[in-house]
Amino acid sequence: MYGASPIYETFTVTATWGARITADEAYRRAGGRRALNARRRFQAGERQVQVAQRIAQLGLQHGVRARIALELGVHPSTIGRDIQRIFGDRGPRQGMSAS
C-alpha cells in the first residue's frame, strides 16, 4: 500500500534516533527549534488578531469558523482553538453577531 506511492520510494532515512551527536550539533538543533517555535508563536498571535477582527465583523453564526479557516488557510479546529485562546474560559458571548 505505502510502497506504491512515488514519495515513499524516494524517501530515505538520514539519521537514527539513537545516533550520538556532538554537543555543538545539539545546541544548533535546539537553536533551530527555538527559532521555529518563536516564528510559529508570532504567526499564531497575528492569526488570532485576524480571527478576532473577523468575528467582530461576522459574528459567530453557523459556518463562520469554517469560513475564517478557509480565508486564513488553516484547519477549522485551529480557528476553534484560537477562539478559545481569545475569549478564554468565559467563551464567546452567545448570540454574538455583527453590528
C-alpha positions in Angstrom: 0.0 0.0 0.0 2.6 2.6 1.1 5.2 1.4 -1.3 3.1 2.2 -4.4 3.4 6.0 -3.8 6.4 7.6 -5.5 7.0 9.8 -2.5 7.8 6.7 -0.4 10.1 5.3 -3.0 12.4 8.3 -2.8 12.3 8.7 1.0 15.5 7.7 2.8 16.3 7.8 6.5 19.3 10.1 7.1 19.7 9.6 10.9 18.5 7.4 13.6 17.1 8.4 17.0 19.8 6.5 18.8 22.7 8.1 16.9 25.0 10.1 19.1 25.6 13.8 18.2 28.1 16.3 19.4 27.2 19.0 21.9 27.6 21.6 19.2 25.1 19.9 16.9 22.7 19.5 19.8 22.9 23.3 20.5 22.4 24.1 16.9 19.3 21.9 16.6 17.9 23.4 19.8 18.5 26.9 18.4 16.7 26.0 15.2 13.7 24.7 17.2 13.6 27.8 19.3 13.6 30.0 16.2 10.9 27.9 14.5 8.7 27.8 17.7 9.1 31.6 18.1 8.0 32.1 14.5 5.0 29.9 15.0 4.0 31.8 18.2 4.3 35.1 16.3 2.2 33.7 13.4 -0.4 32.4 15.8 -0.7 35.8 17.5 -1.1 37.5 14.2 -3.7 34.9 13.1 -5.6 35.4 16.4 -5.8 39.1 15.8 -7.3 38.4 12.4 -9.7 35.9 13.8 -10.9 38.4 16.4 -11.4 41.0 13.7 -13.4 38.6 11.5 -15.6 37.5 14.4 -16.3 41.2 15.2 -17.3 41.6 11.6 -19.2 38.4 11.0 -20.3 37.2 14.5 -20.3 33.5 15.4 -23.2 32.2 13.4 -23.1 28.7 11.9 -20.3 28.3 9.4 -18.3 31.4 10.3 -15.4 29.3 11.8 -15.1 27.3 8.6 -15.2 30.5 6.5 -12.5 32.1 8.6 -10.4 28.9 8.4 -10.7 28.9 4.6 -9.8 32.6 4.3 -6.7 32.1 6.5 -5.7 28.7 5.0 -5.8 26.7 8.3 -8.0 23.9 9.6 -11.3 24.8 11.3 -10.1 23.3 14.5 -7.2 25.8 14.6 -9.8 28.6 14.5 -11.7 26.9 17.3 -8.5 26.8 19.4 -7.8 30.4 18.5 -11.3 31.4 19.6 -10.8 29.6 22.9 -7.5 31.5 23.5 -9.0 34.8 22.5 -12.1 34.5 24.8 -10.5 32.3 27.5 -12.8 30.5 29.9 -15.6 32.9 29.5 -16.1 31.9 25.9 -17.7 34.0 23.2 -20.9 35.6 24.2 -23.9 33.7 22.9 -25.8 35.4 20.1 -22.7 37.5 19.2 -23.4 39.0 15.9 -22.0 41.6 13.6 -23.2 45.1 14.4 
